[in-house]
């Protein structure tokens, strides 16, 4: 398998640190607001990575944290009057609900910053003891000048804009230095520790959590893969990497992976621009599987431009999987076609080359459709096809719905009830040989954008798509 390493800026052969075990850490959300499309895409990207590794028979341990205490959360508490637990518990549940709709597998380990204060302060104490950190009036800071490899991950050139993303404090030894622990002001939410009362800085929690929950004790790196959005490369991941090297003497991750930004109609997604598309709103309009397939459909390192036209085109491609699934109409499979599986996994093993993988799926669909057109009763082929689609679902997380249910997406329960009533009336009309009424009911259903098909199992219906 080849993976693009953000640190070396090259595709490298993936070699786990220990046998066939893979340890992955992905930076999770700061839980003070609803999850947006950027969260969704990043989660789907690393969910795909996890699924592909499992399909390649690696044993994967996957961790994703929740930042449930930081400046943004404190500010939100001031406006809502809620307790920290009330606020963060609510948004963690909302995030998990959204991820479930997108069929993102739950992480094996989900540490929270508030539950990690002891390991965070122990980590900071070690940095202080070894001379990599120092105390000021407002907190404890990491001394970047003591870390000769600082900026080696991002290769960032520090300018005024970059410095603005690191905490500003004129007392700091260097403006690149960043807060490990922030002393609390009067009345602010804080934790009592061996330091002055306060709360952790943003970067320190991930390093401490990785050491506590994932890190190898005897390897040349602490974990195999560290992932997140491209916006986290600097300063977040750079700072994580620096403090982890200093605390342990071992580099944090062997491979660093970053997914591209999400844009809305060619504009960078931003709350200030009013186009920060919350997942909850997207999921009201689009089915979670349709949204997942769309967000999955371009290479993870590319910036993703979200627009309605492309989403509809993506859905039509997903429809083809379900058209085939509906066509084969079998309830169980046999074994996955070996050549299909080989080509599919080879594509995804090339740095998650989704375009090539989907072209393999398209070729499989076209080939089986042609074969079934020539021999509609080839049950052996149907069973292989069923297994192929199950394997697609296992790896891509799409194609697992009942085909009839899929083609009824977007129809409310009230509309479904009305449709069933009309279908029943039409069945009665046909029994009474009232074919004019039967045709009128079919026309009425068509006006509702509903297509019907009479089969040996009764009348099936689906939503017509433009």
WOSULMO-V213632 format. One record per run of one state. SS is the DSSP state (A for helix, B for strand, O for the rest). FROM is the first residue (numbers start at 1). TO is the last residue. Records with the same first field share a line. If there is no record, write none. Layout:
BEGIN
SS=FROM-TO, FROM-TO
END
This chain:
BEGIN
O=1-1, 6-9, 14-17, 19-20, 27-29, 31-35, 56-58, 65-65, 68-70, 81-83, 102-108, 110-111, 116-116, 130-132, 136-138, 143-143, 147-159, 165-177, 184-190, 192-197, 201-201, 214-220, 249-250, 260-261, 265-266, 269-277, 286-287, 297-303, 307-307, 329-337, 349-349, 351-353, 375-378, 397-402, 407-412, 432-434, 448-449, 456-457, 464-466
B=2-5, 10-13, 18-18, 21-26, 30-30, 36-36, 59-64, 66-67, 109-109, 112-112, 133-135, 139-142, 178-183, 191-191, 198-200, 221-229, 251-259, 262-264, 267-268, 278-278, 304-306, 350-350, 450-455, 458-463
A=37-55, 71-80, 84-101, 113-115, 117-129, 144-146, 160-164, 202-213, 230-248, 279-285, 288-296, 308-328, 338-348, 354-374, 379-396, 403-406, 413-431, 435-447
END
